């Protein structure tokens, strides 16, 4: 997976990243934020495990960490 953004930032002068790209579609951004909050804030898996999985996924997918 590439770390080079494929979509431009929606905010002039701000580099493309998930937040600035999602500004193209504020309704999608709101839905994404709600889904992400649900994934992180609920469930039976502890936050430490969720964070370890997030970091491992980032490393495996070469997201730039």
GUTI-446939 format. One record per atom (N, C-alpha, C, O): residue number from 1; residue in one letter; chain; atom name; x, y, z. Coordinates in nm, 4 decimals, decimal comma. Layout:
[NUM; 'a'; 'A'; 'CA'; [X; Y; Z]]
...
This chain:
[1; 'x'; 'A'; 'N'; [0,0839; -0,1165; 0,0000]]
[1; 'x'; 'A'; 'CA'; [0,0000; 0,0000; 0,0000]]
[1; 'x'; 'A'; 'C'; [0,0891; 0,1238; 0,0000]]
[1; 'x'; 'A'; 'O'; [0,1898; 0,1296; 0,0707]]
[2; 'x'; 'A'; 'N'; [0,0516; 0,2199; -0,0781]]
[2; 'x'; 'A'; 'CA'; [0,1311; 0,3413; -0,0917]]
[2; 'x'; 'A'; 'C'; [0,1000; 0,4407; 0,0201]]
[2; 'x'; 'A'; 'O'; [-0,0115; 0,4444; 0,0720]]
[3; 'x'; 'A'; 'N'; [0,1985; 0,5199; 0,0558]]
[3; 'x'; 'A'; 'CA'; [0,1754; 0,6285; 0,1515]]
[3; 'x'; 'A'; 'C'; [0,1543; 0,7607; 0,0782]]
[3; 'x'; 'A'; 'O'; [0,1400; 0,8651; 0,1418]]
[4; 'x'; 'A'; 'N'; [0,1522; 0,7571; -0,0538]]
[4; 'x'; 'A'; 'CA'; [0,1266; 0,8759; -0,1347]]
[4; 'x'; 'A'; 'C'; [-0,0243; 0,8922; -0,1522]]
[4; 'x'; 'A'; 'O'; [-0,0895; 0,8028; -0,2061]]
[5; 'x'; 'A'; 'N'; [-0,0809; 1,0042; -0,1078]]
[5; 'x'; 'A'; 'CA'; [-0,2260; 1,0237; -0,1209]]
[5; 'x'; 'A'; 'C'; [-0,2709; 1,0193; -0,2662]]
[5; 'x'; 'A'; 'O'; [-0,2049; 1,0746; -0,3542]]
[6; 'x'; 'A'; 'N'; [-0,3828; 0,9536; -0,2906]]
[6; 'x'; 'A'; 'CA'; [-0,4386; 0,9464; -0,4250]]
[6; 'x'; 'A'; 'C'; [-0,5432; 1,0534; -0,4493]]
[6; 'x'; 'A'; 'O'; [-0,5814; 1,0792; -0,5635]]
[7; 'x'; 'A'; 'N'; [-0,5896; 1,1157; -0,3421]]
[7; 'x'; 'A'; 'CA'; [-0,6897; 1,2210; -0,3521]]
[7; 'x'; 'A'; 'C'; [-0,6333; 1,3494; -0,2939]]
[7; 'x'; 'A'; 'O'; [-0,5521; 1,3452; -0,2015]]
[8; 'x'; 'A'; 'N'; [-0,6755; 1,4629; -0,3468]]
[8; 'x'; 'A'; 'CA'; [-0,6237; 1,5897; -0,2957]]
[8; 'x'; 'A'; 'C'; [-0,6945; 1,6331; -0,1674]]
[8; 'x'; 'A'; 'O'; [-0,8056; 1,5893; -0,1377]]
[9; 'x'; 'A'; 'N'; [-0,6291; 1,7180; -0,0945]]
[9; 'x'; 'A'; 'CA'; [-0,6885; 1,7787; 0,0230]]
[9; 'x'; 'A'; 'C'; [-0,8020; 1,8709; -0,0192]]
[9; 'x'; 'A'; 'O'; [-0,7957; 1,9337; -0,1249]]
[10; 'x'; 'A'; 'N'; [-0,9040; 1,8787; 0,0622]]
[10; 'x'; 'A'; 'CA'; [-1,0145; 1,9715; 0,0365]]
[10; 'x'; 'A'; 'C'; [-0,9873; 2,1083; 0,0974]]
[10; 'x'; 'A'; 'O'; [-1,0656; 2,2017; 0,0796]]
[11; 'x'; 'A'; 'N'; [-0,8757; 2,1199; 0,1695]]
[11; 'x'; 'A'; 'CA'; [-0,8424; 2,2443; 0,2391]]
[11; 'x'; 'A'; 'C'; [-0,7163; 2,3031; 0,1754]]
[11; 'x'; 'A'; 'O'; [-0,6105; 2,2401; 0,1773]]
[12; 'x'; 'A'; 'N'; [-0,7271; 2,4209; 0,1203]]
[12; 'x'; 'A'; 'CA'; [-0,6126; 2,4854; 0,0564]]
[12; 'x'; 'A'; 'C'; [-0,4966; 2,4998; 0,1539]]
[12; 'x'; 'A'; 'O'; [-0,5139; 2,5456; 0,2669]]
[13; 'x'; 'A'; 'N'; [-0,3784; 2,4603; 0,1086]]
[13; 'x'; 'A'; 'CA'; [-0,2575; 2,4745; 0,1871]]
[13; 'x'; 'A'; 'C'; [-0,2354; 2,3644; 0,2901]]
[13; 'x'; 'A'; 'O'; [-0,1346; 2,3659; 0,3608]]
[14; 'x'; 'A'; 'N'; [-0,3270; 2,2697; 0,2996]]
[14; 'x'; 'A'; 'CA'; [-0,3136; 2,1591; 0,3954]]
[14; 'x'; 'A'; 'C'; [-0,2824; 2,0320; 0,3166]]
[14; 'x'; 'A'; 'O'; [-0,3531; 1,9997; 0,2211]]
[15; 'x'; 'A'; 'N'; [-0,1782; 1,9602; 0,3552]]
[15; 'x'; 'A'; 'CA'; [-0,1463; 1,8356; 0,2844]]
[15; 'x'; 'A'; 'C'; [-0,2609; 1,7349; 0,2945]]
[15; 'x'; 'A'; 'O'; [-0,3398; 1,7372; 0,3889]]
[16; 'x'; 'A'; 'N'; [-0,2678; 1,6477; 0,1959]]
[16; 'x'; 'A'; 'CA'; [-0,3719; 1,5452; 0,1950]]
[16; 'x'; 'A'; 'C'; [-0,3466; 1,4428; 0,3052]]
[16; 'x'; 'A'; 'O'; [-0,2387; 1,3840; 0,3126]]
[17; 'x'; 'A'; 'N'; [-0,4455; 1,4220; 0,3898]]
[17; 'x'; 'A'; 'CA'; [-0,4480; 1,3163; 0,4910]]
[17; 'x'; 'A'; 'C'; [-0,5951; 1,2838; 0,5111]]
[17; 'x'; 'A'; 'O'; [-0,6814; 1,3516; 0,4553]]
[18; 'x'; 'A'; 'N'; [-0,6248; 1,1822; 0,5889]]
[18; 'x'; 'A'; 'CA'; [-0,7637; 1,1367; 0,5984]]
[18; 'x'; 'A'; 'C'; [-0,8596; 1,2492; 0,6366]]
[18; 'x'; 'A'; 'O'; [-0,9700; 1,2581; 0,5828]]
[19; 'x'; 'A'; 'N'; [-0,8183; 1,3334; 0,7277]]
[19; 'x'; 'A'; 'CA'; [-0,9065; 1,4416; 0,7711]]
[19; 'x'; 'A'; 'C'; [-0,9322; 1,5452; 0,6639]]
[19; 'x'; 'A'; 'O'; [-1,0462; 1,5875; 0,6443]]
[20; 'x'; 'A'; 'N'; [-0,8271; 1,5867; 0,5938]]
[20; 'x'; 'A'; 'CA'; [-0,8444; 1,6904; 0,4915]]
[20; 'x'; 'A'; 'C'; [-0,9117; 1,6361; 0,3655]]
[20; 'x'; 'A'; 'O'; [-0,9813; 1,7104; 0,2963]]
[21; 'x'; 'A'; 'N'; [-0,8925; 1,5097; 0,3351]]
[21; 'x'; 'A'; 'CA'; [-0,9587; 1,4511; 0,2180]]
[21; 'x'; 'A'; 'C'; [-1,1071; 1,4296; 0,2465]]
[21; 'x'; 'A'; 'O'; [-1,1910; 1,4532; 0,1595]]
[22; 'x'; 'A'; 'N'; [-1,1397; 1,3852; 0,3673]]
[22; 'x'; 'A'; 'CA'; [-1,2800; 1,3625; 0,4005]]
[22; 'x'; 'A'; 'C'; [-1,3612; 1,4916; 0,4044]]
[22; 'x'; 'A'; 'O'; [-1,4841; 1,4865; 0,4061]]
[23; 'x'; 'A'; 'N'; [-1,2956; 1,6059; 0,4058]]
[23; 'x'; 'A'; 'CA'; [-1,3679; 1,7329; 0,4027]]
[23; 'x'; 'A'; 'C'; [-1,4396; 1,7550; 0,2692]]
[23; 'x'; 'A'; 'O'; [-1,5247; 1,8433; 0,2586]]
[24; 'x'; 'A'; 'N'; [-1,4057; 1,6753; 0,1676]]
[24; 'x'; 'A'; 'CA'; [-1,4791; 1,6816; 0,0403]]
[24; 'x'; 'A'; 'C'; [-1,6242; 1,6373; 0,0605]]
[24; 'x'; 'A'; 'O'; [-1,7135; 1,6819; -0,0114]]
[25; 'x'; 'A'; 'N'; [-1,6472; 1,5500; 0,1581]]
[25; 'x'; 'A'; 'CA'; [-1,7810; 1,4954; 0,1830]]
[25; 'x'; 'A'; 'C'; [-1,8082; 1,4952; 0,3337]]
[25; 'x'; 'A'; 'O'; [-1,7881; 1,3933; 0,3998]]
[26; 'x'; 'A'; 'N'; [-1,8533; 1,6073; 0,3879]]
[26; 'x'; 'A'; 'CA'; [-1,8746; 1,6176; 0,5328]]
[26; 'x'; 'A'; 'C'; [-1,9692; 1,5112; 0,5893]]
[26; 'x'; 'A'; 'O'; [-1,9519; 1,4686; 0,7035]]
[27; 'x'; 'A'; 'N'; [-2,0682; 1,4679; 0,5118]]
[27; 'x'; 'A'; 'CA'; [-2,1590; 1,3642; 0,5610]]
[27; 'x'; 'A'; 'C'; [-2,0875; 1,2299; 0,5759]]
[27; 'x'; 'A'; 'O'; [-2,1157; 1,1535; 0,6682]]
[28; 'x'; 'A'; 'N'; [-1,9946; 1,2019; 0,4842]]
[28; 'x'; 'A'; 'CA'; [-1,9141; 1,0801; 0,4948]]
[28; 'x'; 'A'; 'C'; [-1,8210; 1,0909; 0,6148]]
[28; 'x'; 'A'; 'O'; [-1,8013; 0,9934; 0,6874]]
[29; 'x'; 'A'; 'N'; [-1,7637; 1,2088; 0,6358]]
[29; 'x'; 'A'; 'CA'; [-1,6764; 1,2313; 0,7510]]
[29; 'x'; 'A'; 'C'; [-1,7510; 1,2066; 0,8811]]
[29; 'x'; 'A'; 'O'; [-1,6983; 1,1416; 0,9715]]
[30; 'x'; 'A'; 'N'; [-1,8741; 1,2582; 0,8916]]
[30; 'x'; 'A'; 'CA'; [-1,9541; 1,2400; 1,0131]]
[30; 'x'; 'A'; 'C'; [-1,9843; 1,0918; 1,0357]]
[30; 'x'; 'A'; 'O'; [-1,9769; 1,0440; 1,1489]]
[31; 'x'; 'A'; 'N'; [-2,0179; 1,0193; 0,9302]]
[31; 'x'; 'A'; 'CA'; [-2,0463; 0,8759; 0,9426]]
[31; 'x'; 'A'; 'C'; [-1,9209; 0,7993; 0,9824]]
[31; 'x'; 'A'; 'O'; [-1,9272; 0,7094; 1,0662]]
[32; 'x'; 'A'; 'N'; [-1,8066; 0,8343; 0,9227]]
[32; 'x'; 'A'; 'CA'; [-1,6805; 0,7694; 0,9574]]
[32; 'x'; 'A'; 'C'; [-1,6457; 0,7941; 1,1034]]
[32; 'x'; 'A'; 'O'; [-1,6083; 0,7013; 1,1751]]
[33; 'x'; 'A'; 'N'; [-1,6578; 0,9183; 1,1476]]
[33; 'x'; 'A'; 'CA'; [-1,6259; 0,9518; 1,2870]]
[33; 'x'; 'A'; 'C'; [-1,7154; 0,8750; 1,3842]]
[33; 'x'; 'A'; 'O'; [-1,6683; 0,8276; 1,4876]]
[34; 'x'; 'A'; 'N'; [-1,8434; 0,8626; 1,3516]]
[34; 'x'; 'A'; 'CA'; [-1,9357; 0,7883; 1,4379]]
[34; 'x'; 'A'; 'C'; [-1,8984; 0,6401; 1,4428]]
[34; 'x'; 'A'; 'O'; [-1,8997; 0,5789; 1,5496]]
[35; 'x'; 'A'; 'N'; [-1,8654; 0,5831; 1,3276]]
[35; 'x'; 'A'; 'CA'; [-1,8266; 0,4424; 1,3221]]
[35; 'x'; 'A'; 'C'; [-1,6975; 0,4192; 1,4006]]
[35; 'x'; 'A'; 'O'; [-1,6873; 0,3226; 1,4762]]
[36; 'x'; 'A'; 'N'; [-1,6002; 0,5064; 1,3830]]
[36; 'x'; 'A'; 'CA'; [-1,4715; 0,4917; 1,4513]]
[36; 'x'; 'A'; 'C'; [-1,4887; 0,5033; 1,6024]]
[36; 'x'; 'A'; 'O'; [-1,4274; 0,4280; 1,6782]]
[37; 'x'; 'A'; 'N'; [-1,5716; 0,5972; 1,6460]]
[37; 'x'; 'A'; 'CA'; [-1,5975; 0,6134; 1,7900]]
[37; 'x'; 'A'; 'C'; [-1,6644; 0,4893; 1,8470]]
[37; 'x'; 'A'; 'O'; [-1,6348; 0,4487; 1,9594]]
[38; 'x'; 'A'; 'N'; [-1,7538; 0,4291; 1,7706]]
[38; 'x'; 'A'; 'CA'; [-1,8204; 0,3067; 1,8153]]
[38; 'x'; 'A'; 'C'; [-1,7202; 0,1931; 1,8272]]
[38; 'x'; 'A'; 'O'; [-1,7210; 0,1192; 1,9256]]
[39; 'x'; 'A'; 'N'; [-1,6340; 0,1790; 1,7272]]
[39; 'x'; 'A'; 'CA'; [-1,5342; 0,0723; 1,7309]]
[39; 'x'; 'A'; 'C'; [-1,4394; 0,0875; 1,8496]]
[39; 'x'; 'A'; 'O'; [-1,4059; -0,0110; 1,9154]]
[40; 'x'; 'A'; 'N'; [-1,3968; 0,2086; 1,8766]]
[40; 'x'; 'A'; 'CA'; [-1,3022; 0,2304; 1,9851]]
[40; 'x'; 'A'; 'C'; [-1,3674; 0,2339; 2,1226]]
[40; 'x'; 'A'; 'O'; [-1,3066; 0,1919; 2,2211]]
[41; 'x'; 'A'; 'N'; [-1,4893; 0,2830; 2,1302]]
[41; 'x'; 'A'; 'CA'; [-1,5501; 0,3064; 2,2601]]
[41; 'x'; 'A'; 'C'; [-1,6370; 0,1952; 2,3145]]
[41; 'x'; 'A'; 'O'; [-1,6755; 0,1987; 2,4314]]
[42; 'x'; 'A'; 'N'; [-1,6685; 0,0970; 2,2328]]
[42; 'x'; 'A'; 'CA'; [-1,7583; -0,0091; 2,2785]]
[42; 'x'; 'A'; 'C'; [-1,6950; -0,1457; 2,2570]]
[42; 'x'; 'A'; 'O'; [-1,5894; -0,1579; 2,1950]]
[43; 'x'; 'A'; 'N'; [-1,7605; -0,2467; 2,3088]]
[43; 'x'; 'A'; 'CA'; [-1,7157; -0,3833; 2,2880]]
[43; 'x'; 'A'; 'C'; [-1,6487; -0,4418; 2,4102]]
[43; 'x'; 'A'; 'O'; [-1,6341; -0,3761; 2,5132]]
[44; 'x'; 'A'; 'N'; [-1,6082; -0,5671; 2,3965]]
[44; 'x'; 'A'; 'CA'; [-1,5485; -0,6383; 2,5092]]
[44; 'x'; 'A'; 'C'; [-1,3967; -0,6398; 2,5042]]
[44; 'x'; 'A'; 'O'; [-1,3320; -0,6760; 2,6024]]
[45; 'x'; 'A'; 'N'; [-1,3395; -0,6012; 2,3922]]
[45; 'x'; 'A'; 'CA'; [-1,1942; -0,5981; 2,3779]]
[45; 'x'; 'A'; 'C'; [-1,1419; -0,4695; 2,4407]]
[45; 'x'; 'A'; 'O'; [-1,1962; -0,3619; 2,4156]]
[46; 'x'; 'A'; 'N'; [-1,0372; -0,4795; 2,5218]]
[46; 'x'; 'A'; 'CA'; [-0,9812; -0,3629; 2,5884]]
[46; 'x'; 'A'; 'C'; [-0,9132; -0,2666; 2,4922]]
[46; 'x'; 'A'; 'O'; [-0,8714; -0,3039; 2,3826]]
[47; 'x'; 'A'; 'N'; [-0,9033; -0,1416; 2,5363]]
[47; 'x'; 'A'; 'CA'; [-0,8422; -0,0378; 2,4535]]
[47; 'x'; 'A'; 'C'; [-0,6962; -0,0693; 2,4224]]
[47; 'x'; 'A'; 'O'; [-0,6477; -0,0352; 2,3146]]
[48; 'x'; 'A'; 'N'; [-0,6257; -0,1336; 2,5149]]
[48; 'x'; 'A'; 'CA'; [-0,4857; -0,1677; 2,4900]]
[48; 'x'; 'A'; 'C'; [-0,4729; -0,2665; 2,3742]]
[48; 'x'; 'A'; 'O'; [-0,3801; -0,2566; 2,2939]]
[49; 'x'; 'A'; 'N'; [-0,5647; -0,3603; 2,3656]]
[49; 'x'; 'A'; 'CA'; [-0,5633; -0,4573; 2,2556]]
[49; 'x'; 'A'; 'C'; [-0,6006; -0,3883; 2,1248]]
[49; 'x'; 'A'; 'O'; [-0,5392; -0,4142; 2,0213]]
[50; 'x'; 'A'; 'N'; [-0,7004; -0,3009; 2,1286]]
[50; 'x'; 'A'; 'CA'; [-0,7412; -0,2280; 2,0084]]
[50; 'x'; 'A'; 'C'; [-0,6257; -0,1431; 1,9548]]
[50; 'x'; 'A'; 'O'; [-0,6024; -0,1378; 1,8340]]
[51; 'x'; 'A'; 'N'; [-0,5541; -0,0773; 2,0453]]
[51; 'x'; 'A'; 'CA'; [-0,4410; 0,0054; 2,0026]]
[51; 'x'; 'A'; 'C'; [-0,3292; -0,0799; 1,9444]]
[51; 'x'; 'A'; 'O'; [-0,2680; -0,0416; 1,8447]]
[52; 'x'; 'A'; 'N'; [-0,3017; -0,1945; 2,0048]]
[52; 'x'; 'A'; 'CA'; [-0,1991; -0,2850; 1,9510]]
[52; 'x'; 'A'; 'C'; [-0,2382; -0,3328; 1,8116]]
[52; 'x'; 'A'; 'O'; [-0,1533; -0,3402; 1,7228]]
[53; 'x'; 'A'; 'N'; [-0,3643; -0,3650; 1,7916]]
[53; 'x'; 'A'; 'CA'; [-0,4115; -0,4086; 1,6596]]
[53; 'x'; 'A'; 'C'; [-0,4024; -0,2948; 1,5580]]
[53; 'x'; 'A'; 'O'; [-0,3645; -0,3163; 1,4429]]
[54; 'x'; 'A'; 'N'; [-0,4370; -0,1748; 1,6011]]
[54; 'x'; 'A'; 'CA'; [-0,4299; -0,0589; 1,5103]]
[54; 'x'; 'A'; 'C'; [-0,2856; -0,0355; 1,4658]]
[54; 'x'; 'A'; 'O'; [-0,2601; -0,0112; 1,3479]]
[55; 'x'; 'A'; 'N'; [-0,1922; -0,0429; 1,5593]]
[55; 'x'; 'A'; 'CA'; [-0,0516; -0,0226; 1,5251]]
[55; 'x'; 'A'; 'C'; [0,0021; -0,1341; 1,4354]]
[55; 'x'; 'A'; 'O'; [0,0792; -0,1080; 1,3430]]
[56; 'x'; 'A'; 'N'; [-0,0382; -0,2576; 1,4622]]
[56; 'x'; 'A'; 'CA'; [0,0066; -0,3690; 1,3789]]
[56; 'x'; 'A'; 'C'; [-0,0494; -0,3543; 1,2377]]
[56; 'x'; 'A'; 'O'; [0,0226; -0,3752; 1,1400]]
[57; 'x'; 'A'; 'N'; [-0,1759; -0,3190; 1,2265]]
[57; 'x'; 'A'; 'CA'; [-0,2360; -0,2989; 1,0956]]
[57; 'x'; 'A'; 'C'; [-0,1635; -0,1878; 1,0194]]
[57; 'x'; 'A'; 'O'; [-0,1405; -0,1996; 0,8990]]
[58; 'x'; 'A'; 'N'; [-0,1284; -0,0820; 1,0884]]
[58; 'x'; 'A'; 'CA'; [-0,0553; 0,0280; 1,0245]]
[58; 'x'; 'A'; 'C'; [0,0799; -0,0192; 0,9740]]
[58; 'x'; 'A'; 'O'; [0,1218; 0,0182; 0,8644]]
[59; 'x'; 'A'; 'N'; [0,1477; -0,1003; 1,0521]]
[59; 'x'; 'A'; 'CA'; [0,2790; -0,1500; 1,0109]]
[59; 'x'; 'A'; 'C'; [0,2680; -0,2462; 0,8927]]
[59; 'x'; 'A'; 'O'; [0,3460; -0,2380; 0,7979]]
[60; 'x'; 'A'; 'N'; [0,1710; -0,3369; 0,8988]]
[60; 'x'; 'A'; 'CA'; [0,1524; -0,4357; 0,7919]]
[60; 'x'; 'A'; 'C'; [0,1113; -0,3687; 0,6605]]
[60; 'x'; 'A'; 'O'; [0,1547; -0,4099; 0,5529]]
[61; 'x'; 'A'; 'N'; [0,0281; -0,2662; 0,6699]]
[61; 'x'; 'A'; 'CA'; [-0,0194; -0,2003; 0,5484]]
[61; 'x'; 'A'; 'C'; [0,0720; -0,0857; 0,5040]]
[61; 'x'; 'A'; 'O'; [0,0425; -0,0172; 0,4060]]
[62; 'x'; 'A'; 'N'; [0,1825; -0,0648; 0,5757]]
[62; 'x'; 'A'; 'CA'; [0,2819; 0,0367; 0,5407]]
[62; 'x'; 'A'; 'C'; [0,2165; 0,1744; 0,5267]]
[62; 'x'; 'A'; 'O'; [0,2331; 0,2430; 0,4258]]
[63; 'x'; 'A'; 'N'; [0,1422; 0,2127; 0,6299]]
[63; 'x'; 'A'; 'CA'; [0,0712; 0,3404; 0,6222]]
[63; 'x'; 'A'; 'C'; [0,1587; 0,4595; 0,6577]]
[63; 'x'; 'A'; 'O'; [0,1093; 0,5722; 0,6600]]
[64; 'x'; 'A'; 'N'; [0,2838; 0,4389; 0,6847]]
[64; 'x'; 'A'; 'CA'; [0,3724; 0,5507; 0,7080]]
[64; 'x'; 'A'; 'C'; [0,4144; 0,5701; 0,8522]]
[64; 'x'; 'A'; 'O'; [0,4778; 0,6707; 0,8842]]
[65; 'x'; 'A'; 'N'; [0,3812; 0,4776; 0,9396]]
[65; 'x'; 'A'; 'CA'; [0,4234; 0,4911; 1,0802]]
[65; 'x'; 'A'; 'C'; [0,5668; 0,4503; 1,0964]]
[65; 'x'; 'A'; 'O'; [0,6201; 0,4548; 1,2072]]
